[in-house]
Amino acid sequence: MSEAIKVQALKKSFGHIHAVKGVSFDVQHGEVLGFLGPNGAGKSTTMKMITGFLEPSAGTVIVNGHDVLENPLEVKKSIGYLPEGAPAYGEMTVRSFLNFIADVRQLSGSQRKKRIDEVIELINIDNVIDQSIETLSKGYKRRVGLAQAILHDPNVLILDEPTDGLDPNQKHEVRKLIQDMAQDKAIVISTHILEEVDAVCSRAIIIAKGELLFNSTPSELIDKADDKNIDHAFRIITTQGQAEVLS
């Protein structure tokens, strides 16, 4: 596995609010990293800094050898990003939106059509392809958001709550897709569904109040709880809120 993302001493402040406080971690190609924490922990803020949507107050982010501040376009080319809420142009049909994303990603010729068709099948959105996005259910909007994130076949994926709003069958499909894509990609997923970490992630990070509390495998996370329950382990770590208790 090769290093895809390197985050060093990353900080972000909004006035007197310190959202991220010196977080450091790395992600390898072939790895799925689960990014966990309670609401307001700094997960989405960290993801936005990795993708270049927010500028860090301090620290560095390197993606595929490119510094996000010094070479932001190269970073964005190699990243697929599903942000919180999956924003899109509601008046567009799913087909026109994917064609718009293909333009943005500079896909052309036969490869463009081939890739759009592949993604429609992978994400299973053929039955809504000519509907306007504003008419879709929350689950289908999320799937369209995932489709745009993977359209250019990036080798780094940053997915903020990728299964939010999906029914159990859809969740299973997306988790299977993430596992399949992880063979040659570095994938970071933020999730509130702890069983998802055990199901698809090879490593887990927990942050709370902007600080890193845990960085290891899901099995080691479960070992932190006497009853071997991942929900219990998560509560122990975030309630104690001190990195040294994990030593």
N, C-alpha and C positions, 0 to 999 in steps of 0.2 A: 504493500500500500504506500502511496505517495501523499505528501502533505498538500492539502487543498486550501485550508483556511488556518491562519495563525493570528490569534487575537492576543495582544500583549498590553496589560495595564490599562484597559479601556475604561474611560470615564465619560459621563455625560451629565451636565448640570443644566437645569432650566431655572435661571435665577438662583434662588436660595435652595431649590430642590435638587438633591443629588440623586439622580435616577439610577445611574450605574457607577460603581465605586471600585475601579481598578480590577476589572474582571480579565482573566487570562485563561485561554484554552486553545486547543488546536483540533482540527478534524482532518482525517485522512480520506483519500479516495477509497471507496469500498466500505465506508463506515456510515451508519445511521446514528446520529446523535440526538437523543431526546433532551429537549430544553424545558425544564420544569421550574415551577415556582408559583406562589399565590398571585392573585391579581395585584398589579402594581409593583411586582418584583423587579421589573426592568427587562423582561424577556423581549417584548416587541421593540423596545428602544435599542437593545443590543442588536437585534436582527436588522433593524433599519440602518444602523451604523455599518454593519457588515456589507450590506447591499449598496451603500452609498447614498441612501435617502436622507440620512442625518449625518452631520459632521461631528466627529468626536470632540469633546472638550479637551481630552488628552488621551494618549495611548496610540497604538497602531493596529491596523487590520491589513493583513496580506492575504490576497486570494490568488491562487495559482501563480505566485511569485510577483504579483502586482500590488503595489500599495494603493489602497482605496482613495487616498487623498492625492497622491502624485499621478496616478494613472486610472482615473475613475471609469473611463470608457472601456478599457480592457477588462476591468473587473465586471462591469455590467454585461459585457458580451458573454462572459463565461458563467453567469449566474442566472438561474430561473427563480423568480420570487413570487410567492403567493402571500400577499400581505393580509393583515387583519381586515376582515370584512369583504375581501375580494372585490374591490371597486372595479366597475366597468361602465361602459356607455349604455345605459338602459334602453335607449331608443334603437340601438343596433340589434340585428338578429345575431344569433350565435355564429352563423357562418361569416357574416360581414365583420364581426369582431375578430374572429380568428384570422381573416384575411388582412385586417388592419394590423394585427400583431405581426403577421408574416412580413408586412411592409416595413414595420419598425425594426424587425430583426434581419431585414435585407435577405429574406429567402426569395428565390426566384426559380423560374423554369420548372422542369418536371419534379425537381426535388421539393419545391414549394408545395405542389399539389399532393405529392406522395406523403409528405410529412403531415399536412393538415388531415388527410384521410386516416393516417395512422393514429393520430392523436384523438380524432373523433371516435375511432373504434376502441382505443385504449381506455378512454375515460367514459365510454358508453353514453354519448350524448347525441347519437344520430337521430333519436326520436324528437329532439327539440331543436335541431340544427337551424330551422327556419323560423323559430319563434324569436320575438324580441326579448332581450335579456330582462327587461323590467317585468315581464309576465311570468318569469320562472319562479319556482319555489326556491327557498333558501338553499336546499341541498343541491339543486341543479346549478344555481349561481356559483356555489362553491366548486362544483365540478368544472364549470367553465373557467373559473379562476385558475384551477389546477391545469387545465388544458393550455391556457396561455403561458403558464410558467414553464411547461416542458416542451413547447412547440419548437424551439430552436435546438432541442436536444443538448442542453447545457450539462457540463460535468460537475456543477455545484448547484444544489437546490436548497433554497431557504423557504420553508413552508410553515406559515403561522396558522396553527389550528387547522390542518388540512381536512380533517373529517368533521368539522363543526357543521351541524345541521343535517348530516347524512343519516339515513336510516341504517339499521344493523347490516343489511345486505350490502349497501353502498360503502359502509365503513370497511367491511371485509374486502371488497373489491379494491379500495384505495390502499389499504394496508398491504395487500398482495402486490399491487403495482409498485409501491415504495420498496418492498423487499426485492422485487425483480430489478428495479432500476439501480439498486444499491450495489450491484455487482461491479460497476465501473464509475459510480458517481459518489461524491460526498454529499450527504443529505442531513440537514438540520431541521428537526420538526419541533415546534412548540406545541404542547398539548396539555389539557387539563385531565385527559383520560389516562389514568395511570396504567390500566391494563394494556394500553397502546404501546407504552414503553417496553413492557415485557414482551409484547407480541412482535414488534418490528425493530427495536433499537438495539444496537450493539454496545452503546455506552449512554450514560445519562449524566446530565448536569442539573444541579438544583441551585437556584439563586433566590435570595430573599432580601428585600430592602437594598437591592443593587449589589449585593455581595455574593461571591461564590461560596457555597456551603458544601457541595458534594460534586465529585467528578470521578466516576468509576462505572462499572458494569451494572446492568439492572439486577443481576443476581447478588452482587455485593450490597446494592441498595436494600434488597429484601432481607439480607442477613442482618441489617441494622435493627430489625424488629424481631422480638422473641417469637412471635407467632408466624413469622415468615410471610407476612402480608404486606404487599407493596404500598397500599394506602396507609397502613400503620407506620411503616418506615418513613414515608414522606412526611407524615404529621410529626413524627419524632424530630426529624431534621429541621423542618421549618419552624417548629415551635421552640426548640432549643436555640436555633438561630445563631450558633457559634461554630465556626469551622473546626475549632480545636476538639470538639466533642467527637469528631469522626476519626481522630487519630488512633 
